Amino acid sequence: MKPNPANPSAEAPASTQPHIHRQPAATPANRRVYRLVPSVAGLRLQQSEEPAPRPGPHEVLVRIEAASLNYRDLLVLRGGLGQVRTGLVPLSDGAGRVVATGPEVTHWQEGDRVAPIFYPAWHSGPFQETYLASALGGGSSDGVLSDLIVVPESSLVRIPAALTFDEAATLPCAAVTTWQALVTRGRLLPGDTVLVQGTGGVALFALQFATVLGARVIVLSSSEEKRERATRLGAWATVNYKTTPDWDVEVRRLTGGIGVSHVLELGGPATYDRSLRALAAGGRIAQIGVFTGMGPQSNLLRLQLINADINGINVGSREHFATMNEFLATHRIKPVIDRRFAFDETEAAYEHLTSGRHFGKVVIKFEATERTAGETHSKETNRGTIMLHPVTAYRPVVDIPFADSESARTHFESALLYETDCWSVHAAITQGYTDFILLDVRTPESFKAEHIESAINLYYRDINESNLTRYPSDALFVVYCSGPHCSAADRAAASIAGLGRKVKKMIGGIAGWKDDGFALVTG
């Protein structure tokens, strides 16, 4: 679907339910929030509880479920981007659910899964300098490091259905920046070669986007482990910039002396000369980061001599964000998350980002889980429309004794990794993110043996289309039934138990699965 910049709800199918406006009085009375306050060393984070904001006529109250950190947030904390208002709420990147809407809001309703855009006023079209002061989490514009925030209805996008809040929280700055750098402004083509510096959020989004678009990606990293992980994600080549300080020479060697068509310049003054020398004739440098500080840039004569370009990239618009979300959904791209921290561990999250040890994004989870029991999805197949409950993937923490459904549920929810649809969850297992899959059946529509059978068939069809021959570890497929529909539905439960034998047979053809790789939990 082509996004309509005049209508923020057009980027994803609108809900079939009528819009219901809830009075602000029904919203929570208080919120948890972090603010930047003065300290002896400059600014520091201070957590507090305060009255929750109320949405105005054209505003939306959003419960933030997860947020993510960018290098910009470190600069804001250190005062590296200019004066910061005392009491500023930091961070630009978050995702959550609409809790309440103002009386004039027409595009959103309670329960919608959304993310605020980086520049609230940049909906579409060219960037305007007046947008700069409005950037979330910097200067004087409050950000998302609070579990309840109020934003204009026009400054939200709907997040992809297959992404969790953790994953969607990584998108507003790093992913949209990468999208504009490579696609909107960069006009990346199949066969192009892209050079990315490091393995942070922008670098790995660039690796994922460019690989899907048919380009070759060269990753610079001083960590052998990170280089190996980048290769598994699809990097065409990697270069250790510490053991190979003349990495521009190596990049030209790798490209047969031609150089790369795109450089995502993240380092700043210390890397610019080499980026210019690594660039091919007619190539493009996307100027994004300043990891090595700010100061005089290189002599740009080479840029002129080889007819190359420099694009200054400053995130993107709501339209860019919505278009990118379609791309993510179409290509089933999952953001790479290095580590998740609890809300109370926010200072530790900042420290982890500062350390440079991360591979991908650093996320702050506001709640323990983000379950959405009772939601179903539909998918068109050659059998007609089937209703599927979200499949949930789990990382194991202990062996699971299935003594009763409650203990199984408690264990599963404590090990929750993320929630997604069955036809894309296999990617998580193949990349080693999880060892368990849970088909959670809780509603009358989804508690039908034929629907579950169709869901499982779809799941294994996806595996076969991906040409998988084995999984990296033993895995367990669980159908978990809870609530009155399960406890009262003996016949349906028996049908599912019978289906278990079929699943075991299917699993038997895939190496790496246990023979007893199916379990039914009812209660």
Disulfide bonds with the S-S distance in Angstrom:
none
